[in-house]
Amino acid sequence: YNADGSNAYTEFVVKVAAKTSTHIYHGSGSSNGYTLNESVSPFIDLKVGNTYRFTQSDATNSSHQIRLYYDAAKTTLYSTGVTYNGTAGSSGAYTQLVVSETTPNILYYQCVNHALMGSRIDIDSSAYVGASFLSTTGTAVTFASTNFAIAQAVALG
């Protein structure tokens, strides 16, 4: 499952609780929010090549299935590499994401039925898209790697 070749996944144990002032969307949407591994709806940082499982076996998850979206308002569902198993709040229930180089850099984990219970997911992409900078003469200069581009940008001032 993971980039290191291990047949494993990273698990987030999900529970639902009343939002506190530490929740990013406190005062908006549902009065409930998710906790992941006992942290209140944290921003999470995922790596390309790894598998992540949001386990929702705890009874507090009943009617709060996690889905992944392109935006916090749940306008567009993200489904590539996503697996749903069981019913949230029941034994064995989970949402799983396999992160690939085509996974968007930003996603949101939210409840399928209620607004703003979750938070943001950042994907550390290993795919190089390209970087261009302007030279002192105003000409666009494209570099072969991110590290080289950053070094050159510093050198160009």
C-alpha positions as CSV (number, residue, x, y, z in Angstrom):
1,Y,0.0,0.0,0.0
2,N,2.7,2.6,0.9
3,A,5.5,4.1,-1.1
4,D,8.0,2.4,1.2
5,G,6.7,-1.0,-0.1
6,S,5.1,-1.9,3.2
7,N,1.7,-3.6,3.0
8,A,0.2,-1.1,5.5
9,Y,-1.8,2.1,5.7
10,T,-1.9,5.1,8.0
11,E,-5.0,5.0,10.2
12,F,-7.0,8.0,11.4
13,V,-9.5,6.9,14.1
14,V,-12.5,9.1,13.6
15,K,-15.1,10.1,16.2
16,V,-17.8,12.8,16.2
17,A,-18.1,15.3,19.1
18,A,-19.5,18.7,19.7
19,K,-17.3,21.4,18.1
20,T,-15.1,23.4,20.3
21,S,-13.5,26.8,19.7
22,T,-10.4,25.0,18.3
23,H,-12.4,23.7,15.3
24,I,-11.6,25.7,12.2
25,Y,-15.4,26.0,11.4
26,H,-16.6,26.6,15.0
27,G,-19.8,28.5,14.8
28,S,-20.5,27.5,11.2
29,G,-22.3,24.5,9.7
30,S,-23.0,21.6,12.0
31,S,-22.6,21.9,15.7
32,N,-20.6,18.6,15.6
33,G,-17.2,18.0,14.2
34,Y,-14.7,15.2,13.6
35,T,-11.8,14.2,15.8
36,L,-8.9,12.3,14.1
37,N,-6.8,10.3,16.6
38,E,-8.3,12.5,19.3
39,S,-7.3,15.8,17.6
40,V,-10.1,18.2,16.7
41,S,-10.5,18.2,12.9
42,P,-6.8,18.8,12.2
43,F,-5.3,19.9,8.9
44,I,-3.6,16.7,7.7
45,D,-0.6,16.4,5.4
46,L,-0.5,13.3,3.2
47,K,2.2,11.9,1.0
48,V,2.1,10.6,-2.6
49,G,2.4,6.8,-2.8
50,N,0.8,6.2,0.6
51,T,-2.6,4.9,1.7
52,Y,-4.7,6.5,4.4
53,R,-7.7,5.0,6.2
54,F,-10.3,7.0,8.1
55,T,-11.8,4.3,10.4
56,Q,-15.4,5.1,11.4
57,S,-16.4,2.1,13.5
58,D,-17.1,4.3,16.6
59,A,-20.9,4.7,17.1
60,T,-20.6,8.5,17.2
61,N,-20.0,8.3,13.4
62,S,-23.5,7.1,12.7
63,S,-24.9,9.2,9.8
64,H,-21.5,11.0,9.5
65,Q,-19.8,9.2,6.7
66,I,-16.6,11.0,5.6
67,R,-16.4,11.9,1.9
68,L,-13.6,13.8,0.2
69,Y,-14.3,17.0,-1.7
70,Y,-12.5,19.6,-3.8
71,D,-13.9,22.3,-1.5
72,A,-15.1,22.6,2.1
73,A,-18.6,23.5,0.9
74,K,-18.8,20.0,-0.8
75,T,-19.6,21.3,-4.3
76,T,-17.6,18.5,-6.0
77,L,-16.9,15.0,-4.7
78,Y,-13.4,13.6,-5.1
79,S,-13.5,9.9,-5.8
80,T,-10.3,8.7,-7.6
81,G,-8.4,6.3,-5.3
82,V,-11.2,6.4,-2.7
83,T,-12.8,3.3,-1.2
84,Y,-15.8,3.2,1.1
85,N,-16.4,0.2,3.3
86,G,-19.4,-0.4,5.5
87,T,-21.7,2.0,7.2
88,A,-20.3,4.8,9.4
89,G,-20.8,4.0,13.0
90,S,-20.7,0.2,12.4
91,S,-17.8,-2.2,12.9
92,G,-15.3,-2.2,10.0
93,A,-16.5,1.0,8.5
94,Y,-13.9,3.2,6.8
95,T,-13.1,5.6,4.0
96,Q,-9.7,4.9,2.4
97,L,-7.6,7.1,0.1
98,V,-4.7,6.0,-2.0
99,V,-2.7,9.1,-2.8
100,S,-1.2,9.2,-6.3
101,E,0.7,11.9,-8.2
102,T,-2.6,12.9,-9.8
103,T,-4.4,13.5,-6.4
104,P,-5.2,17.2,-6.1
105,N,-2.9,19.1,-3.8
106,I,-5.8,20.2,-1.6
107,L,-8.8,18.2,-0.6
108,Y,-11.4,18.5,2.2
109,Y,-12.7,15.7,4.4
110,Q,-16.4,16.4,5.3
111,C,-19.5,14.7,6.3
112,V,-21.8,13.5,3.5
113,N,-24.9,14.7,5.5
114,H,-23.8,17.8,7.5
115,A,-21.8,21.0,6.7
116,L,-18.3,21.8,7.8
117,M,-17.6,19.0,10.2
118,G,-14.1,18.3,8.9
119,S,-11.1,20.2,7.7
120,R,-8.4,20.4,5.0
121,I,-6.0,17.8,3.5
122,D,-2.8,18.9,1.9
123,I,-1.0,16.5,-0.5
124,D,2.7,16.7,-0.8
125,S,3.1,16.1,-4.5
126,S,6.3,14.6,-5.8
127,A,5.3,15.4,-9.3
128,Y,7.3,18.3,-10.8
129,V,5.0,20.6,-12.8
130,G,7.6,23.2,-13.7
131,A,8.8,26.6,-12.5
132,S,9.6,29.6,-14.6
133,F,11.1,32.9,-13.5
134,L,11.9,36.1,-15.3
135,S,15.6,36.9,-15.9
136,T,16.9,40.4,-15.4
137,T,16.2,41.0,-19.1
138,G,12.6,40.0,-18.8
139,T,12.9,36.6,-20.5
140,A,11.1,33.6,-19.0
141,V,13.6,31.0,-17.9
142,T,12.3,27.4,-17.2
143,F,14.4,25.0,-15.0
144,A,14.7,21.3,-14.9
145,S,13.9,20.7,-11.2
146,T,12.2,22.4,-8.3
147,N,15.4,22.5,-6.2
148,F,17.4,24.0,-9.1
149,A,14.6,26.5,-9.8
150,I,14.6,27.7,-6.2
151,A,18.4,28.0,-6.2
152,Q,18.4,29.9,-9.4
153,A,15.5,32.2,-8.2
154,V,17.6,33.1,-5.2
155,A,20.7,33.7,-7.3
156,L,18.6,35.9,-9.8
157,G,17.3,37.9,-6.8
